[in-house]
Amino acid sequence: MHKYQRYLQGLFFCLVFATATTSAQTNLGGNWLADYTEDRADRIPGPALGDYGGLPLNDADRLRAQSWSASLLGLPEYQCRVHPSDYAQSFNNIRIWEERDPRTFELIAIHLQHYVWQTHRVIWMDGREHPPVYAAHTAMGFSTGEWVGHTLKVTTTHLKEGWLRRNGVARSDQATVTEYFIRHEDLLVWTVIVNDPIYLEEPFIRNRNYKYSTDTQIVTYPCESVIEIVHEPGYIPHYLPGRNPDLLEFADTYNIPYQATMGGAQTMYPEYRNVIRVLPLPSEMEGQE
């Protein structure tokens, strides 16, 4: 009996130890519904052309955004283009599930999906290294995760070029994306931080909220490209620098200084209000070159 009691005592301590070592891991599995009440104007109808205020884009990204034409999305090669992992969370519900070793039950990876079509993302949790710089870039990128307390921290590299906003503000393929998944019972907060040495002066940060659902499935997203607009062979819709006629529309509609709508890291901070006060309004610029 004494040996049996010691065996039970040892088993008890093993179970306690195993529970303690995994207690920081939060179960994120399930279907999560996006909260579209936050940033709705930016996510549903989409931002206006020429609305780059509050974005830390640099001159290169600003020039690219100013040259962007929405007709680009009508090209067959763009119609079914997958939203990259750091951008898709603005538009979709998500499904999360775990992959564990069948013998040890150790967590190998966390899987995340936006649509049932080309958006299957793997977040490796087994300590593996990121691939070398010359490895292939994909829409989902290469992601590794770690638990920081009850928060899942994810680092993603090897992303294909993508968008930060739907009005032409781009994110380069050299960006590193850091994400945090924080669960509060039936609520999930997903924070994305984009560091882009090519297109951004400072990190770009986006937060999205989700609610747990027991009666929703992720929808399919079948897509087949077609010829919608007939262009000359090799033509790519765009505007040459200084030729986009719609860039002033946003500033003019809301009577905001045009310079303020062009973004940059300085427009992210409250102190920029002092700069706006001395900038000319569109109504004050009428008739000027």
Secondary structure as GFF3:
##gff-version 3
##sequence-region A 1 289
A	DSSP	alpha_helix	2	22	.	.	.	ID=ss1
A	DSSP	beta_strand	30	34	.	.	.	ID=ss2
A	DSSP	alpha_helix	40	43	.	.	.	ID=ss3
A	DSSP	alpha_helix	59	66	.	.	.	ID=ss4
A	DSSP	three_ten_helix	70	74	.	.	.	ID=ss5
A	DSSP	alpha_helix	76	79	.	.	.	ID=ss6
A	DSSP	three_ten_helix	88	90	.	.	.	ID=ss7
A	DSSP	beta_strand	94	100	.	.	.	ID=ss8
A	DSSP	beta_strand	107	113	.	.	.	ID=ss9
A	DSSP	beta_strand	120	124	.	.	.	ID=ss10
A	DSSP	beta_strand	142	148	.	.	.	ID=ss11
A	DSSP	beta_strand	151	157	.	.	.	ID=ss12
A	DSSP	beta_strand	162	163	.	.	.	ID=ss13
A	DSSP	beta_strand	170	171	.	.	.	ID=ss14
A	DSSP	beta_strand	176	184	.	.	.	ID=ss15
A	DSSP	beta_strand	187	195	.	.	.	ID=ss16
A	DSSP	beta_strand	204	213	.	.	.	ID=ss17
A	DSSP	alpha_helix	249	254	.	.	.	ID=ss18
A	DSSP	alpha_helix	258	261	.	.	.	ID=ss19
A	DSSP	three_ten_helix	265	268	.	.	.	ID=ss20
A	DSSP	alpha_helix	272	276	.	.	.	ID=ss21
A	DSSP	three_ten_helix	282	284	.	.	.	ID=ss22
###
